[in-house]
Amino acid sequence: MKLILFIALLILSNVSLAGSWSGWGKVTELQTYAANTFRFKTSAPHIDANNGTPCGSGWYRVSDFTGFQKEQVSMLLAAYAAGKDIRVNVSGCGGYNNADTEANYFHLRE
């Protein structure tokens, strides 16, 4: 019984940290904005799972360049230059000024 409870809690914690993924789309716009902030838009805006509407302004952002964010921006630039599809993982909608949605992770499709 304890093992089943442990496994259930482990699965629930992973689901709660997973965030939500956008559909596949191309990077359509890029912008540097303020210090240490990179903004981008895709052809597949993120849809809020709670109400079915697009998140914030449709812009994503990568900020706080203290770790892997530089690699994220490099990946975005490569996807944009090559015209490759990506999808974006976010924790919630419209974080910064209720407009830009902070991007967590990306998938790049071959």
C-alpha positions, 0 to 999 in steps of 0.5 A: 500500500505504501508503495502504491501511494509513493508511486501515485505521489511521484506521478502527480508531482511530475504532472504538476511540474510538467507545464503545458505545451503549445502546438507545433509552429514556426518562429515568426518574429524575434525581438530583443527587449530590455536587458537580458530579455529575448522575445519571440512569437510563433505561428502556433500561439499557446492556448490556455487550457483553462479557457481555450483562449490564446495566452497573453499577447501571443509573445513568449519570452526568455529572460534571466540569462543565468543558466541554460537560457543562452542555449535556448536562444541559440536553439530559437535562432537556429529554428528561425533561420532553418524554418524548423517547427518548434513547440514551447512549454510554459508554466502559465499564461501571460506572466510579464505585465500579463502579456508575454508568457515565460517560456520554460523549454522547447522541442525542435522538430527535424 
